[in-house]
Amino acid sequence: MEKMPVIFVGHGDPMRALKINEMTKTLNKIGKEIIKKHGEPKAILTISAHWFTKDTFIQSAEFPKQIYDMYGFPDELYEVKYPVKGSKELTKDVEKILGNEVKINDDWGIDHGTWTVFVHMFPEAKIPVVQLSVNANLSANKAYKLGEKLAKLREKSYLIVGSGNIVHNLRAISWEHIDQIGAGYDWAFAFRETVNQAITTQDDKTLVHYDQLGEKAELSVPTPDHYLPLLYIMALREPQDEITFFNDNLIAGSLSMTSVLVG
């Protein structure tokens, strides 16, 4: 049986939920291609940078609430609805795999790291969605190891999506260039290229030990929340999996929209 692919998506600015441009059209295209080639996923496990917690949590709600975890944006953004169901079956499967490494927590919901992407990728909101938190107490290596354990889900028609940004430095961002594709600082380009090369060559050691890459890494990943979802996803790759980069651009100086389809 062919396994489901896995995806890392650079989600960027929440306003992307309302925009129709080359990047959002690409998200829509990728979603359609996955369904055409692999069939509609039974459910989606999403690992969002915005559920950054001090433990590993999984949701179990039948109808997870939509979280508007961003501030100061136009009213219309808070009116975007993505009314998905949860999946108790997926939740139970994750519990079986991770055992006492994971706990049920329905205090959170489907945050903007997920729904601003899925309104384009799977706009009909028919596929159940369950979020898994990014555990702030895990080292990069342990986060990778946890990701490896989720590999069995690919065999059960589940799609796994990590959402973050490889380069994510909001203090350095140039908001007036938020939609300017290709706008990036030298260090941001350098880190993006190093990470892309490591992904291409299956050099997961470099990906895990990104903090040893010097100043370009310190500036690109000032906090690990948006980078760690990449490691969860890369841990699920198998040697024969094809790698496809999409939306591989820098915007606003210090945000990388680089996204990766694995398999």
N, C-alpha and C positions, 0 to 999 in steps of 0.2 A: 504493500500500500504506500502510495506517495505521501510524503510528509508535508504538512503545512509549512509555508515559509515563515520567517520571523522578520520583524521590521524595527528599525530605529528611525524615529522621525524627529527632525529639528522643528520644534513648534514655534519658537519666536514670539513675536508680538501678538497678544490676544485679539487685536483688531483683525487678524487674519481670518477670523471666523466670518467676517462680513465682506471680505474682499474676494473679487474674482480676478485673478491674474495668472501669470504663467505658473507660479508655484502652487497655487490652489488647484488649478486645472490638472497639474501633474499628480497631486494627491488623489483627485477624483479618478484619473486614468489608472493609477496604481491599484486603487480599490477595485475597479472594474476588472482589471487584468487578473487579480488574485481570484476573484469569484469565477471568472471564465475558465481559468486553468485548473483551479483546485476545488471548485465548488464553494458554496457559501459556508463560511466557518460556522461550526456549531455554536461557538461563543468566542469572545475575545478577552484575553487577559492583558490588561494594559498596566504598564509600570511607569507612572508619571513622576517627574521630578518634583511636582507640587504636593505630593503626599510624602513628605520627607519627615520621618518619624524616628523615635528611639527604639523601635522594634519592627519586626516584620509582621504586617497585618494583611488580612484578606477580607474582602467584603462578602456578606451573605444576604443582603437585602434583596427582596423580590423586585422592588423598584427603587434602585439607588437614587438618592437625591442629586440634583445638579448643583455643583458648587461654583459660585461666582467669586473665585478667590483672586480678584484683581480690583484695583481701586483707581478712581479718577478718570474712568473712560466714559464715552458717550452712553446715554441711556439705552440706545438701541442694542448695545452689546449685551446688556443685562436682560434683554428681552429674547435673546436667542435661546431656543429650546432644543434639547436633544433628549427626548423621552425614552430612554432604553430600559429594557428589563435587565435584571441580574440573571445569574445562572447558578442555582444551587448545586447542580451537577459539577460545574467547573470548580466551584468553591470546595466541594468535597474532594475532588481529585487533587487539588493543590494541598489540602490538609493531609491526604494520604501520602503524598510525596514528601512533604516537608515535616510532617509530624509535629513535634514540640517546638520546631523552629518558627512556626507561624501561629498567629492567634486571630480569631474573628474580631473585627472592629467595624461597626457600621456608623460610627460618629461622623466619618467623612463621607465622600460620595464620588461622583464623576466630576473631576475638577477641570480647569481650563486647559491643562496639559493634555487632556484627553478629548474633550468635546470640541475644542476649536479645530482640532485635526479631523475628527470623525464627521463633522458636519459636511466636510468636503469628500473625505475618503469613502464613507458609508452614509450618505445623506438621508437614506430612508429610515435609519435608526431601527432596523429590523433585527439586527444581530445582537444578542445579549452581551453585556459588557460587565466585567468584574475588574476592579482595581486591586493591585498589590502595591503595598507601600515600598518606598526606598528606605532601607534601614540605615540611619545615620550612625549607628553604633558598629556597623560592619566596616572593616578595612576594604579597600578596593579588591584585594585578593579574595576575601571572604564573600564579598558581593558577587564576584565572578563564580566562585564555587557554588553559591546558592543558585545562581542562574543555571549552571550545568544540570542541577537536579531536576529542573523543569522540562528537560528535553522530552520526556515521555508524553507531554501534552501535545507535541507536534504530531504524534501518531494517532491522536484521538480527534482530529479535525478541529482543534483549537488554534486560533491565530494568536500569536504573542506579539505585542507592540510596546516598545520602549519609547518614551517621549521625553525629550530634554533638548540640550544644545551642546555640541562638542566645544564650541567657544561661547562663553556666556559671562560677560563682564558688564553688568549694568552701570557700574560707576564710570566706565569709559565710553558708554554708548553715546552716539551722536543722534539724538532723536529727530533732528531736522532731516537726517538721511535714512530714516527708518525703512523706507521702501526703495532705497537706492541699491540695486543689486550690484555686487562687486566692490562695495565700499568697505574696506577693511584695513586695519593697522598692519604693519609689517609682521609684528609678533603673532597676530591672529592668523594671517596667511601661513606663517611658518608652522604654527602648531597644527592647524587644519591639515597641512600637507603631510606632516609627520604621522598624524593619526590615520589619514587616508592610506598612506603607504603601509602602515602596520596592518590595517584591515585587509588591504589587497594581498599582502604576503603572509597573512595568517600569523602575524607576529603578536600574539596575544600578551606576551611578556611585556612588550613596550606599552601596550594599551593599559595593562594593569598597573605598571610602574610609571605612569605618566608624570608623577610628581618628581621623577628624577631627570626630567627633560629641561630643567633650568627655567630661566625667566619667561620664556614663551609659554610654558605651562602654568607658571604662577599667575601670569596675567590673564590667560585664557580660562583657567579653572580656579578662580579665587575661592570658590566653595564647591564641594563635590556633588551637590544635589542634581545639577543638570547633566553632569558627565556620567555618573554611575549607571543610569539606565542603559547607556551604550554597552557597559560591561555585562549586564544581565543578558542583553541580546547577543553579544559576540560569543558568550559562553555557550550559546545554543547552536552555534554554527558547526556543521560537520565538514570534514575535509573536501568532500565532493560538491558542497553547496556553491552555486554560482552567486557572485556578489554583484549587485547593481547599485551604483550611486545615483541619487536623484536630488534635485534642488540643492546641488552642491555649490552653494554661493555664500559669501559673506555679505551682510547688510549692516548698516548703521555703525560701521567701524569694528564693533566687538561682539557680533552675533553671527554664528555659523548656522545656516539652515540645512547643512549637509544631512542627508537622510540615506539610509542603507536598506536595501531589500536583500535578504539572505535566503537563497533557495528558489 
